[in-house]
Every structure is written in C-alpha cells, then in structure tokens.
Amino acid sequence: MARIFNFAAGPSTLPLPVLEKVRDEFVDYQGKGMSIVEMSHRGKVIDEIHNQALALIRELLGVPASYKVMILGGGATLQFGMIPMNFLWGGKSCDFTQTGAWAKKALEDAKKVGKVNVLWDGKADNYLNLPDPKTLKVSPDAAYLHMTANETIGGVEWQDWPETGKVPLFCDMSSDFMSRRVPVEKFSLIYAGAQKNVGPAGATIVIMREELLERCPPSIVAYLDYRLHAKENSMYNTPPVFSIWMIKLVMEWLKAQGGLPAAEKLAAERSKLIYDAIERNAGVFNCPVPKACRSKMNLVFRLKTEELEAKFLEEAKKHKLDGLKGHRSVGGCRASVYNAMPLEGAKALAGLIDEFAKKNG
Ligand SMILES: *Cc1c(COP(=O)(O)O)cnc(C)c1O
C-alpha cells in the first residue's frame, strides 16, 4: 500500500505517525486487554486521555485560565444552533459577517432563534473577498458578533480580527484551527469541528470565556446547555472517545513539530508553493481570490475551461494527488492543505501544475 497525497477538505489527511500509533494500539490499548472504544468513559484511562487532550489544546493555543475548553459531539454544525439557543434567546439580536457558505449556515440557524444584523455581506464579490476588520461597525447592543475564520469552500481566510469592544466575538475556526497563532483573549467563544485539522469527525472543540455561561437561558434541554458541559468537564454524556483519543495524539504530534509557530510557518510555505505555481501559469490556471485574503488551508483555483479542469483532476489522480475537486456548489478545483499535509505534497502539486500548463497552454 502506498499512501497518496490527500487534498480533501474534510475529513482530511491526518499525520501518518498518528495513524500508525492508532493501528498499533487499537486492539489492545497499552496492555489493558481491550480497545479504547470498548472502555468505560468513566474509567481512569479515558479520563486521562480526555484531560490530556484538553490540556494540550489549552497549551498549544495559549488559552487563558478564565476559559473553558470542551470537546462536544455533534460537529461544528451543532454549534450553529447551540450558540443562538444559549446566547440569543429572549429577543436579543446579534451581528454577523456573511463571508460564504459556512457563515451562511450559522446565520440561518441564528435567525431561527433571534434577530441577525448582517454587518458585511460578500455577495457582490461572489464571496471571494473579506472586509477590512477595522471598517466593521459592531452594534453596541449585539449579544455577540459571529465570524468564520476561514471559509473552507470559498477559500478566503481572515488575516486580522475585528475589535468588538464589549460585544463578545464568536468565531467558527473549524478549518484553520491550530494552523496559526490566535489571540484567544480577543474572542469569547471559539469552536472548531475536529475533522479538518485535528482529528477524525465526531468531535467539536469549544473554547469559551467562563463568564459567558451566566448568559445561558434559565431552561434548556440538557445536551444543548453549555453550563452542563462546562460543569461536567465535557463528560456529561458518553463523549466521542475515539475522536478524543486521536485528537490527543494529533496534539502530541503537533507539539513535537514545534506547535503553532511551526504549523504557521509550514502553512505559509505550502500555500506559497501552490499559489506561486498558479500565478506563473496564469494562461491556464487562475486563483479567483484576491491575494490579501487567500486561505492558507483551502486553496481554490480554476482552469481555463471545465474540460481542462476535469482533465487536470484525472491527471492529478494518476500522480497520486487526490481530493482536488472543488466543492459541488462552486465547482473548479480546491487543494486543502491542512497541518498534516507534508511540504512534499505541496511540491508535488506545484510540479504537476507546471507540467500540466506546459502541455495544455
Ligand atoms: C466543515 C465545517 C463546518 C461543519 O462541520 P461539521 O463537523 O460537519 O458539522 C463548519 N464550519 C466550517 C468553517 C467548516 O469548514
């Protein structure tokens, strides 16, 4: 078996040493005579793994002590609903930046609960641009401002953060979580589905300023209640133990690589290799996103014609580069280059872009 370079947007490539460790430890976890997925989540082994995962996230991202770190089920999509149900109840209104497909999903759920004021909408630019955060006029009475750090489908990524004063800033960081340093204290709530950068699907990391919990509604069903998850150290019900184990292993791997400064440097190098290849082959390839907001995680690009795109994707597969088809809603091509994508993968893709342009220019 030969591993390919997997450019899929999510679930996506994970570090090979982690996959190998999971394989080796899966059936009999460290001499316990059973697998992680067969053990009680109330036992010592899972408890330790869970706490180590939380501690590593806290350490690597630099999360202050006044924040709770939780790992919940339900994907980032559950947060789209949980956030308004906890913080937008009772006739409140919130602010949103409408930056693409993921912001829209979060926004549509928020609208079902309360009022949504859209501060900026990328529609006129076909969601291929982002606002200058300094120009955003946050409503003083907003319950929060919700933003999406990186639009996984559109390929746009915020380079700087808005100043929101007393208004809490909430951010969906699903697709660039742990890929760069982030000033956590600017945010009141950060959430990220695991399956883009930190593990397998089925778990979502929620990082929340503890004082925010006072704003939860007096009554809400158990699983949707952040207070309960915070109180029970995200072990109120059976947590996604397999995902949590893998998140812990990926975090250990990331720490050994040099943590977020190293991840950030590698992300810059990888994305530069590919964007540069697109630029120097401008007759055949083009990136529709302006340089100032190009994502370092999800690189979208087009070829001259759809026929050429299909041919390029075929050619890529032959070179063991897969997952490059753009999202079905927008077409084109997309290279997702998360933390676990080695520089060699980016070099291979850049090389193929050069070669393909030469033959088809
Ligand atoms: C993938 C993704 C989601 C949805 O995550 P699920 O775990 O599938 O619910 C939300 N936001 C962003 C930015 C994403 O990339």
The ligand as an SDF file (V2000), in Angstrom:
LIG
                    3D

 15 15  0  0  0  0  0  0  0  0999 V2000
  -16.6220   21.6920    7.9460 C   0  0  0  0  0  0  0  0  0  0  0  0
  -17.0430   22.9680    8.5220 C   0  0  0  0  0  0  0  0  0  0  0  0
  -18.1880   23.0650    9.3480 C   0  0  0  0  0  0  0  0  0  0  0  0
  -19.1110   21.9080    9.6270 C   0  0  0  0  0  0  0  0  0  0  0  0
  -18.5420   20.9290   10.3960 O   0  0  0  0  0  0  0  0  0  0  0  0
  -19.3550   19.6020   10.7610 P   0  0  0  0  0  0  0  0  0  0  0  0
  -18.4390   18.9610   11.7470 O   0  0  0  0  0  0  0  0  0  0  0  0
  -19.5420   18.8240    9.5000 O   0  0  0  0  0  0  0  0  0  0  0  0
  -20.6460   19.9890   11.3680 O   0  0  0  0  0  0  0  0  0  0  0  0
  -18.4810   24.3020    9.8740 C   0  0  0  0  0  0  0  0  0  0  0  0
  -17.7280   25.3820    9.6260 N   0  0  0  0  0  0  0  0  0  0  0  0
  -16.6290   25.3290    8.8450 C   0  0  0  0  0  0  0  0  0  0  0  0
  -15.8170   26.5610    8.6050 C   0  0  0  0  0  0  0  0  0  0  0  0
  -16.2600   24.1170    8.2690 C   0  0  0  0  0  0  0  0  0  0  0  0
  -15.1720   24.0520    7.4910 O   0  0  0  0  0  0  0  0  0  0  0  0
  1  2  1  0
  2  3  1  0
  2 14  2  0
  3  4  1  0
  3 10  2  0
  4  5  1  0
  5  6  1  0
  6  7  2  0
  6  8  1  0
  6  9  1  0
 10 11  1  0
 11 12  2  0
 12 13  1  0
 12 14  1  0
 14 15  1  0
M  END
$$$$
